[in-house]
């Protein structure tokens, strides 16, 4: 069940990324998508130029918005 939920969340993020040109929103969505895909936070932070707490915050916000 957790696998299905994660796949659904990745699908939601994929659609959001396709339909949103705002750079800040895309950075948030990419951070969450990579985190849900088990990419290490340090790698995400370096790739996107953000702090690890940024990733944690937006991942939590996204999970709350999906419930």
SEDRENRO-552307 format. One record per residue (C-alpha): residue number from 0; x, y, z. Coordinates in Angstrom, 2 decimals. Example, Ala and Ser with C-alpha at 12.3 -4.5 7.8 and 13.67 -1.06 7.14 Angstrom:
BEGIN
{0 {12.30 -4.50 7.80}},
{1 {13.67 -1.06 7.14}},
***
This chain:
BEGIN
{0 {0.00 0.00 0.00}},
{1 {2.82 2.41 0.81}},
{2 {4.24 1.76 -2.64}},
{3 {0.94 2.70 -4.32}},
{4 {0.67 5.88 -2.28}},
{5 {4.22 6.87 -3.16}},
{6 {3.58 6.21 -6.85}},
{7 {0.45 8.37 -6.68}},
{8 {2.38 11.20 -5.02}},
{9 {5.11 10.98 -7.68}},
{10 {2.44 11.16 -10.37}},
{11 {0.89 14.26 -8.76}},
{12 {4.31 15.91 -8.61}},
{13 {5.04 14.98 -12.21}},
{14 {1.87 16.70 -13.40}},
{15 {2.62 19.73 -11.26}},
{16 {6.12 20.04 -12.70}},
{17 {4.80 19.80 -16.26}},
{18 {2.20 22.50 -15.68}},
{19 {4.06 25.05 -13.55}},
{20 {6.73 27.36 -14.99}},
{21 {7.45 29.18 -11.68}},
{22 {11.09 28.45 -10.83}},
{23 {10.53 28.47 -7.06}},
{24 {7.62 26.06 -7.27}},
{25 {9.58 23.77 -9.58}},
{26 {12.52 23.72 -7.18}},
{27 {10.19 22.72 -4.34}},
{28 {8.52 20.04 -6.42}},
{29 {11.83 18.63 -7.64}},
{30 {13.19 18.53 -4.09}},
{31 {10.14 16.59 -2.92}},
{32 {10.15 14.27 -5.92}},
{33 {13.81 13.41 -5.47}},
{34 {13.34 12.92 -1.72}},
{35 {10.41 10.57 -2.32}},
{36 {12.64 8.69 -4.75}},
{37 {15.14 8.12 -1.90}},
{38 {17.80 10.47 -3.27}},
{39 {20.01 11.50 -0.34}},
{40 {19.14 14.95 0.99}},
{41 {22.74 16.10 0.69}},
{42 {22.71 15.28 -3.03}},
{43 {19.40 17.10 -3.52}},
{44 {20.64 20.12 -1.58}},
{45 {23.78 20.35 -3.70}},
{46 {21.91 19.83 -6.96}},
{47 {19.25 22.47 -6.28}},
{48 {21.32 24.85 -4.17}},
{49 {19.08 24.55 -1.11}},
{50 {19.49 23.61 2.54}},
{51 {18.46 20.16 3.77}},
{52 {15.80 21.78 5.98}},
{53 {14.19 23.17 2.79}},
{54 {13.73 19.61 1.55}},
{55 {12.33 18.39 4.86}},
{56 {9.90 21.29 5.12}},
{57 {8.47 20.97 1.61}},
{58 {8.28 17.18 1.78}},
{59 {6.20 17.48 4.97}},
{60 {4.01 20.18 3.42}},
{61 {3.40 18.03 0.38}},
{62 {2.49 14.98 2.46}},
{63 {0.03 17.10 4.48}},
{64 {-1.56 18.44 1.30}},
{65 {-2.12 14.87 0.03}},
{66 {-4.09 13.79 3.10}},
***
